[in-house]
């Protein structure tokens, strides 16, 4: 941790848990074989790979054969959406893709590319002002020509949780595969794929105290995908490339810990999150909470401030010793307002002044109090700069 800096951007990434790092270390220089090799070194690596696959499957309550290892959550999203859409069109001619307007760019831009270059018809399922899908809006859109539906489990920008299990029931009744981006959710929410009624589920290790550069995609048995990365035939032909054994081992352990400690981590973070939301709304004028007030990630608080430039605010906070985000870590620095915030019905003036504060296992009450003491004055200064 940087000296005198307070990290409040755990939705962007998390530090690697020491217990996870300990599990990973032997696979960098001691058990270093290629898991595709037939000799003893390769067999050791393959044993570690399949053990990790079993562990991830146990965390997701599925079969090991339903786990595909990838490089990150974004790749998992890409493989799920592109692979399912192309496979469904080949199988039955289905040519529509349904997504929410508040998806991560790994989903929304993939869907837009499929529409622009592969002649799919892209449609958006409306969300309410909290960013949540409404089933009465979804059900009429589920038609026989729908290739795939993708709805984010927990929104990275506004923290809102979607009713994925209910959405899954609706999709399954029509025989339409459902994909859910659970990259943010896996750290704090149950990710039992059976209970969620999903056919495809994406996770990324660095959001739950695992290493960057590794993810996984759950693919329900019987769900067809056309691979987007071909080569050596790894992952049952769905994702070619030499396996990153240390990172895969680390992700499996990080996911196990996240699910095992989920309740205790949530209980520690909820009071801090609620204190943040309560005091900011009470003490700072012209401020709105974005996302659902209750059905949201337990570590997530997000706001918009009228008359504030979000990127300028981030720089001022950084100079004051606080690391936060304007929403999606992938959008920081963009002069345009977030599509997610506009989808909530916010005006451009409000949407430009966004701030996301996300907590983690390292967050202390003292850090939250210090942040709350400093933020009102920083907002006042930011408004003066913009006036």
N, C-alpha and C positions, 0 to 999 in steps of 0.2 A: 504493500500500500504506500502511495506517495505521502511524504511527510506533510502533516497538517491538511490533508485533503480528505473529504468525506465522500465516499462512493455511494451514490443513490441512483444507479443505473443498472440494476441487476436484471432487468428485462433485456438489456442489450447483450450482456454476457456475465458469467459468474466466474469466480476463481475456482481452480481445481481443488476439490476437497483433498486434504492430506492423505486420507485413507484410500482415495481413488488413485492418487499418484503412486502410493506404495504398491498397489496391485499392478500398476502399469510398468514400473521400472525394469523388472526382469526381462521384459519382452523387447527392450531396445538393444540389449547387448549380450544377454545370456541365452534366452530362447528366441533366437532371431531368424529362424528359418522361414522360407516361403511356404505358406500353407498349401500351395498347389504342388509342391515337390513330394516325391514318393519316398525319399530317404528319411532317416530317423529325425533329422532336424525339421524337415517339413511336417512329419507326423506329430512332433511336439507342438508345432504352431497350429496345425489343424485341430488338435485336441483342445487347445486354448480357444480357438475360434468357435468350435461347436459347444464348448462349455459356456462361453459367453452368449451364444445364441439361445441356449436353453434358459439361461438366467434372464435374458431380455423377454423371452416368451413367457416365463413364469410371471414377470412383472406385468405383462400385458394380458395375461390369462389367455394364451393361445398356444398353438403348436409351434415348435421350433422351425418346422418347414415353412411357416407363414411369415418368417422374419427375413427381410432383405436388408443387408448392411449397405449404407451409402456414405457419402462424404459429409453430409450435413442435412439439416431440415429442409433447406431450399431444394436440394437435389431430390429428396424424398417427395416433396410436393410436385416437382417437375415430372418425376417418373410416374407418380400416381395419376396425375391429371392427363398428361400426354399419352401415357401408356394405356390407360383405361378408355380414353376417348377414341383412340385409333383402333383399339381392339373391338370395342362395341360397334363401331361403324362397320368394321370388317365382318363381324358376326351377324348383325341384324339391320344395318343401315341407319342406326340411330345417329343423329347429326347435331343435336342441341347440347350445349353445355350450360349448366345452371350454377352460378356462384353468387355469393353475397357481395354487396359493394364495399364491404369492410374487410376483405381478405388481405393477407400479406401479399406483397408484390410477387413472391415466388409462385403464388396461385394466380393472381389477377393478370400478371403480364404473360404467364404461360397460356392462360385462357385467351387473352387477346391475340397472342401469336397464332394459336390454333385457328382462331377466327380469320385472321388476316392472311395466313399463308396456306392453311389446310381446309378452308371453306366450311368450317364449323359455324353454326349459329350460336352466338353467345348472348345469354340473357341473365339479368341480375334479379335476384329475389329481394324485394324491398325489406328494409330493416326499420324498426321504430326509432324514436329519437335517442334511445340509449344504445343503439347499435345491435339490437337483438332481432333475430329472425322471428317472424310471426307465422305460425303453422297455417293459418287461414290464407296467407299470401303464398305459401309454398305449395300446398296441396294441388290447387288448380293448375300449377305450372308443370306438374309431373305427368308428362304425356309419353306415349310409347316411343316417340322419336328422341327422348332424352338419353344421351349417352352416359353422362356422369353428372353427379351433383357434388359440389365441394363447399363446405361450410366450416369456418374456423371454430375451434372449441373454445378457446379463450383468446380474446383479441389482444394483440401485442401493444396497440396504441392506447386503447381506452379501457382495457381490462375486462370488458363485458364477457360473460359466459353465455354460450348458446345451448339450447335444449337438445343436445346431439342425440340422445337416446330416442326422444320423440321424433326428431327429424329422420333418424334411421328407420324407425318403424314405418313411417310414411313412404320412404323410398323403397324399403323392402317389399311393402305391399304391392308396389308397382314393378318390382323386379329391376330397379335402377340402382347401380352401385353408388354408395356414398363414401366420399373421402373427407376426412377432417384433418386439418392442420392442428396438431396438439403440441406444437413446439413449446409454447408458453405453458400449456396446461400440465405437462408431465411433472413439473416441479412441485405442484401443490394440489392437484386434483386426481381423483381415481382415473386410471387409464385401462380399465377392464374392457377389452374390445368386445366381449360378449354382451356386457351390460349396455355398452354404448351403441350397439347395433350398427357398427361401421363395417365397411368392406375394405377400407384403406385408411391407415392412420400414420401420420408423420411425426417423428420426434428428432430432436437435435441435442447432442450431449452437453454442449456448453451452456445451455439454459438451466441445467440442474447440477452444476458443480462437477461436470465432466470436462474432457478436453475439447477444444475447438477442432473442427475438421473431421467429425464423424457423426453419423446419424443412422436412422433405421426407418424402414417402411414396413408396416404390417400389411400383408396382403391375404385377405381371407381365402381359404381354400376354395377353388372354383372360380375365383375372380381372374379374368384374363387381362394380361398386360402385354403390350408390345414394348420391348426394351428400347431405350434411347441411347444406351452406351453398350456397344458390342465389342467383342474381342475374345478373351480367353474362356468365356463361358462360366465364370464364377457366379455365385448366387443363383444357381439353377438357370443360368442363362439370362437372368433379368438385369444384372448389373456387372459388367465385365470390369476387371482391374484387380491388381494384386491387393490382397486384404491387408489393412492397416491393423495388425494384431494388437499392438499396445493400446491404440485408441479404442478399438472395439472392446477389449477387456476393461478399459477404463469406463466406457459408457455403460457397460453392463453393471458394473459395481455402483456407479453414480445413480443409475436408475433404481437399483435395488435399495440403496440408501434413501433416495428421495421418496419412494413409496413407503418404506418402513417407517420413516421419520416424518411423514407428511402431516400427520395430525399435530405433533408437537411443534413442528416448524410453523404451522398455521396459527396455533394458539399463541406463539411468541410474537408473530408479526401483526396479527389483526389489531391489537390495541394500538400499536404504533401507527398503522395505516389509518385507523379511525381518528386518532389524535391529529394526524396531518390533515385529513379531510375536514374535520370539524373546525379546527382553528383557522385554516386558510379561508374557508367559506365565511367564517364569522368576522375575520379581521381584515380581509382585503376586499375593497369594493370592486364592483364590475368584474366579478369572477364567477365562473360556472364550472361545476364538476362535469367532466365528460365520461360517458359510459353509465352503466347501471349503478345506482347507489348501493345496492345490496348484492346482486348477482354478478360479482366481479372477483378477480383474483385477489387473494388475501394480502398480497404484498404490493398492490398496484394502486396508485393515486394519480389521476390525470385531470388537468384543468385547462381552461382557456381564459385569458385575461384581455379585456377590451383595451385597445389602444397600446398594445405591447407587440414588439417584434420578437417572435419566439427565438430566433437565432441570436439576436442581440442579448436577449435575456440569458441564454445558455452561456454566452461568453462572460457576461457579468457574474453569473453564478460561479463559473469556473475560476475567475479571478478572486472571488470571495472564498474559494476552497471547496465548492460543491460540484460534483459531477452528476448532471442530470441529462435528460433528453427532451427533444421537442415532440416526441411521439415514437415513430419508428426509428431505430438507430440507422436504418438504411436510407432515411430521408433527411437526416440532419444536414444542414447547409443548403437545402433547396429553397429558392425564393418563392416557391409556390405553396399554397396551403395544402394540407393533407387531404387526399380524396376521402379518407375515412371520416374526417371531421365534416367535410362538406356533405357527405352522405347522411349525416345526422341532422341536416337542415340548418347548420350554423352558417352565418354569413361569412364572407371572406375576411371582413374586419376582425371578427371574433376568432376565426380559425387560424389566422396568422399568429395569434398569441398563445400558442399551446405549450404546455409543460407537462412532462411525465416524470414522476418520482416513483422509483421502484426500490423496494427494500429487499434485504437478504439476510442470511444467517449471521453476517458480520455487523449488521446494523444495531446500534445501541440507542436507548432512550435519550442519552445525552446528545448524540448526534442529531436526533430528530428535534429536540428542544432548541439546539443551536441554529439549525436550519430555519425553524419556525420564527425564531427571534430576528433573523437576518432578512428573511424573504420579503416582508412588507416594505422595508426601505428600498430594497433592490427593485421591486416592482415600481415603486414611486419614481425612482431614478430612470428606469427603463421607459416609463410613460413620458417623462420630461424630454428624453432623447428623441422620442417619436413625435412629439408635438410641434 
